[in-house]
Every structure is written in C-alpha cells, then in structure tokens.
Amino acid sequence: MPLAADWVTISALATAAGTLVLAVATFSSVRSANRAARVAERSLLAGLRPLLVPSRLEDPAQKVFFLGERHLFVPGGSATAECTDEAVLIAASIRNAGSGIAVLQGWHFHPELEPRAEHPPPEEFTRLTRDIFIAVGEIGFWQGSFRDPSSDAFAVARRVLESGGPWMIDVLYSDAEGGQRVISRYSMTAREDGGWLAAAGRHWSIDGVDPRYG
C-alpha cells in the first residue's frame, strides 16, 4: 500500500508539473504574440503618421481661397494676412514631412510669442469649415479667419496683424483615419518685404506617446 500511495503522489505531482509548464509556455506565447501585435500596430501607425512643418522659402506661392470670393497669396515658408472691417483672413504655407496624409482639424491663434506656453485643449480649437488634406512630401496650407467684428478675438487679431508684430498659431491635425492627432505650433516673425516667416516651435502628440517623455 505505501508503494502504491507513492506512485499516486508521484503521478499527481508530475501532472501538476506538466500543467505548470504548459501554463508558463502558454503565458509566454500569449505575451510574445501581444508584443508582436503591438510592434506590428506601431509599424502600421508609423506609416500613417503625418508631421507638418513650415514649407521652404523656395517653395512656390499658393493661392488660398476664402469664403466671399476672397483669396491670399502665400509665399513659401511664410504666412500672410488681410484685415478689413468685416474679416481678418490668415494663411500659412506648410509641408508634410511625415509618412502619412495629414488632415487639418482646427487651430488656435496666439497674439504674441509664448514658446513655452502649453497648448490649449483640443476641444477649444476653432474647427475648420473645409477639409484640407496634405499629401506626404507635399506643400499645403493652413487658413483661418475672424469674421465677428464685435468680438474681442477679432479686435486682438486685427491689431496684431496690422502692426506686423509676431504671433503664433497652433494647428491640430490627424492622419487620414482621424487618429494620431498632433498639435504643431508655429511662430511667426515679420519679413522685411511683408508678411511673416514661419518657424516650427513644438509638436505635441495627443493620441500617442510624446517623444520628449518616451
């Protein structure tokens, strides 16, 4: 009887050990598969990721149309504006240096240079009234307008732009699927021949990992 009992115990222990080994192997396999899936997903997203920077000075000027049959000519690497009693129109030339199509979503105007300031929440951005897509490696534009002469924002923007002083614009955009949202900040300083030179200041990843913090 003791010998039979020993074999029963040994069999039970062997079964338990086998089950444990199988569980560990299964856990490792699932973990490895999850890691591979995350890597594949990040690789796929990297292929869709846009990044908007100012266009080059040698890039051609663009004719940007606004409501009311108005338009602005925007030189490469620059921004321009037009102010009247009815509307303040602004446009800037930008280039997609990323690996995916950029879809512009909104913007936020800053009447002075505050390079260290954090961006406003995405829900506070002014939404664009037209779809603007910028293909990979191509130039495009951002445009915005103030059309309520009675608002404080209209008065502030008009004063800054008519004075030719510096200002900033935050542009919110996404990939072609509406994900991987990014806010890019551009600082604008006066050109000698009119308008403003555009320079990229900050890029914030809204839906992904911020590259500055891992």
Residue pairs with C-beta under 8 A, 6 or more apart in sequence:
45 175
45 179
45 180
45 208
46 99
47 99
47 100
48 99
48 100
48 101
48 175
48 176
48 177
48 179
48 180
49 98
49 99
49 100
49 175
49 180
50 96
50 98
50 99
50 100
50 101
50 102
50 103
50 134
50 136
50 173
50 174
50 175
50 180
50 182
51 96
51 97
51 98
51 102
51 182
51 184
51 203
52 94
52 95
52 96
52 97
52 98
52 102
52 134
52 171
52 173
52 182
52 184
53 94
53 95
53 97
53 184
53 200
54 77
54 92
54 93
54 94
54 95
54 186
54 198
54 199
54 200
55 76
55 77
55 93
55 94
55 95
55 139
55 198
56 76
56 77
56 95
57 75
57 76
57 77
57 78
58 76
59 76
59 77
59 93
59 95
59 139
60 76
60 139
61 73
61 74
61 75
61 76
61 93
62 73
62 74
62 91
62 93
62 139
62 140
62 141
63 71
63 72
63 73
63 74
64 71
64 72
64 73
64 74
64 91
64 141
64 143
65 71
66 72
66 87
66 89
66 143
66 145
67 129
67 145
68 87
70 82
70 87
70 89
72 80
72 81
72 82
72 89
72 91
72 143
73 80
74 80
74 91
74 92
74 93
74 141
75 93
75 195
76 93
76 139
77 93
77 197
77 198
78 92
78 93
78 191
78 195
78 196
78 197
78 198
79 90
79 91
79 92
79 93
79 169
79 186
79 188
79 195
79 196
79 198
80 90
80 91
80 92
80 194
80 195
80 196
81 88
81 89
81 90
81 91
81 161
81 195
82 88
82 89
83 89
83 158
83 161
83 162
85 149
86 147
86 149
87 145
87 146
87 147
88 145
88 146
88 147
88 154
88 157
88 158
88 161
89 143
89 145
90 109
90 143
90 144
90 145
90 157
90 161
90 169
91 141
91 142
91 143
91 144
92 141
92 142
92 143
92 169
92 186
92 188
92 198
93 139
93 140
93 141
93 198
94 134
94 139
94 140
94 141
94 142
94 171
94 186
94 198
95 134
95 137
95 138
95 139
95 140
96 102
96 134
96 135
96 136
96 137
96 138
96 140
97 137
98 136
99 136
100 136
100 175
100 176
100 180
101 133
101 134
101 135
101 136
101 175
101 176
102 133
102 134
102 140
102 173
102 174
102 175
103 131
103 132
103 133
103 173
103 174
103 175
103 176
103 178
104 128
104 131
104 132
104 133
104 134
104 142
104 171
104 172
104 173
105 122
105 125
105 127
105 128
105 172
105 173
105 174
105 181
106 122
106 125
106 126
106 127
106 128
106 171
106 172
107 125
107 126
107 128
107 142
107 144
107 169
107 170
107 171
107 172
108 119
108 120
108 124
108 125
108 126
108 169
108 170
108 172
109 126
109 144
109 153
109 157
109 167
109 168
109 169
110 117
110 167
110 168
110 169
110 170
111 156
111 157
111 159
111 160
111 167
112 160
112 165
112 166
112 167
112 168
113 166
113 167
113 168
113 187
113 189
114 168
115 168
115 185
115 187
115 201
115 202
119 170
119 183
119 185
119 202
119 204
120 170
122 172
122 181
122 183
122 206
125 170
125 172
126 144
128 143
128 144
132 140
132 141
132 142
132 143
133 140
133 176
134 140
142 169
142 171
144 169
146 153
146 154
146 157
146 158
147 154
148 154
149 155
160 167
161 167
164 190
165 190
166 187
166 188
166 189
166 190
166 196
167 187
167 188
167 196
168 185
168 186
168 187
168 188
168 201
169 185
169 186
169 188
170 183
170 184
170 185
171 183
171 184
171 185
171 186
172 181
172 182
172 183
172 206
173 181
173 182
173 184
174 180
174 181
174 182
179 207
180 205
180 207
180 208
181 205
181 206
181 207
182 203
182 204
182 205
182 206
183 202
183 203
183 204
183 206
184 200
184 202
184 203
184 204
185 200
185 201
185 202
185 203
186 198
186 199
186 200
186 201
187 198
187 199
187 201
188 196
188 197
188 198
188 199
189 196
189 197
189 199
190 196
190 197
191 197
204 210
205 211
